Amino acid sequence: MNMNLQYFAEQAEPALETGAPEGTEAKSDNVEETSTEEKKFTQDQVNDMIQKRLDRALKDKQKEIDDAKSEAVKYAKMNKDEKLQHDYEKAQADAKQARADLARYQLRDEARQQLSAGGYQATDADIDMIVTGDAESTKHNTEAFLAMVERIRNATRDEFLKGKSPQVNGQTVKTPSENEFLKMSYQERVDLKNKDPETYNKLANQSY
């Protein structure tokens, strides 16, 4: 059985990246205290995490094999009529699943278009959270999501007009200055436009 061990290694690698690059001096005691508070993993812990991931993958694969063997044994014991009925039911189930997959794909596309029309460029994670198995609940979730985005935008705008730094989830969101806006990359400007179109338009009009 071929397993992609590199996948598991890559999952654990980020946890090993701790400490400053060689030759870099600590800027302050606060920086040193912060770095020591970050969770670190020993090599044994990393090896244990990799092994657990590997064990889970092997267990899932073995279950697939066992299920296939069990199905084959059951099928071999069937008579001609039973095999015909089994094949018919399996074809029906496969067709039903294919229709469900197609419907879900279409719902994902519709939800993404609806969010885009509302001024929000959704990520795949957003779509996964919004889309369900039926059109009605997906539509409801999409509208609720857009309403939440609009509330955040209004709150950010109000804070900005009051001269305060906007907050999201209790954390202060720094509004870029005109100079900082000019130094932004294309992707950074796109992100700002999606998250806070009013601020983007204001800075864009000031800069051009």
N, C-alpha and C positions, 0 to 999 in steps of 0.2 A: 504494500500500500504506500503510495507516494504522498508525503506530507511536505508542505512548504514551511520548513523550519525558519527560514529567513523572516517570514511574516511575524512569527512569535518573537523573534529577536528584536525586530523593529519596534514592536509594541512596548517592549520593556526599556529600550535604549534611552528615551528621554529622561527616565528617572535617574540615570547615571550622570547626567550633565549637571553637576553641582560644583560650586566653588568658582573662583575667578580665574581667567587665563593666566598662564605663567608670566611672571614679570609685572603683573598689575598690582598696585598698592591699594590697600583699603583706604577709602576717602574719609571715613569717620567711624566712630564707635557704633553709631546707629546702623550703618551699613553692615558691620560685622555682626551685630546682634540679629538683624533681619535674616542674614544668610544662615546663621546657626539655628534659627527657628524653622527653616524650611525642612521638610521631611526628606531624609536621605535613606537610601536602601543599601544594604550590604550585598555583596555578590551572591551570597547564599539565598538572600531574600529574592533577588532577581531570578536566580535559577529556579527557585520554588514557584514563582509566578509563571515562568515559561513552562515548567513541567505541568502545572495545573491546567494551563491553556491547552497544552498538547493532549493531556489526559481527557479533557472535555471533548476535544475534536475527535479523538480516537473512539471515545464512547459513542458519540453521535454517529460516526461512520459505521461502527459495529452494529448499532441498532438498525441502520438502513440495510445492512447485509442480512441480519437475522430476520427482519421483516420480509425481505425479498425471498429468502429461503423458505420461510413459513408459507408464504403465498404460493410458491412453486410446488411445495408438497401438497397443499390443499387443492391446487389446480389439477395436479396429477391424479388425485383420487376421484375427481369428478367424472361423471358419465358425459356423453355427448351433449345431451340437453342442458345439463348443469353448466357445462363449459360455455355453451351458446348464451345462456342467461348471464353468466359471469362476465363474458366479454361485452354483452350489451350494456350491463350496468356500469362497467368500467368506462365504456365509451361515453355513456351519459354523464358520468361524474367528471370525466376529462373535459367534455364540452361545456358543462356548467362552470367549471373552474376557469376555462378559457374565456367565457363570457364575463365572469366576475373580474378577471384580470384586465380585460379590455375596458370594462365599465370604470374600473378604478383608475386606469390610465387616463381615460377621458375626463374623469372628475378632477384629477390632478391638473390637467391642462386647463380646464375651465376655472378652477380655483386660482391658478397662477395668473390667468388673464384678468380675473376679477380683482385680484390684489394689485396687479399692475395698473389697472384702470383707476384704482383708488389711490395711486401714487406711491405704492410700496412694492419694491422688488424682492419677492420672496426667495428664501433659500430652500433647498430640498428638505432641510429639517423643519422649516415652517410648514411646508406642504404635507409632510408626514404627520404633523400634529393636527392639521386641519381636516384632511380628507378621511372620510369613513367609508363604510360599505354602501351607503345610499346617498342619493343626490340631495335630499331634503336636509339631513343633518350636516352634510358638507357645506351646503349653502348657508345654513345657520352659523356654523363655525367660522366661515369666511367673513361673514358680516360682523360677527362679534370680534374677530381679530382686527378688522379694519377700524372698528369703533375704538378699540384699545389703542391702536396706532394714532388715531386722531386725538384721543385724550392726551397722549404723551406729547404730541406735537403742540397742542394748545397750551399745555402746562409749560413746555419749554419756551414757547413764544411769550407767554405771560411773564415768566421769570426774566426773559431777555429784555422785554420792554421795561421792566421794573429796575433794570440795571443789575440784577442778581445773576449769579452763575446758575444755570439750569441744573436740576438734579434728576437722575434716573435711578430707581431702586435705592434711594437714599444717598447716592453718591453724586458728588458735584461733577457736572459735565462742562468742561472748559469750552467756551465759545471762541473760535479762532479770530484773531485780529485780521485786518485787511492784509497786512504784510505776511502773516502766516498763511492766509488763503492763497496769496500769489505764489508761495513756495510749495503748495500742495501738488502732489502728483495727480494725474488724471483719475486714477482709481479712488484716491482720497476725496476728490471733489464729487465723484459719483456717489460715494458712501454718504457724504454730508448732504447731498441733494435728496437722497432717499430717506435719511433719518430726520432731517430738518430743512425742508424745502424753503421756508421763509428766510431762515438765516442765510442759506445758500444764495437765494435771489438778492438779498440785501447786499451781501459781500460781492456778488458778481456785478451788480449795478455800480457799486462803488469803485470796482477795479477796472472797469472798461468805459 
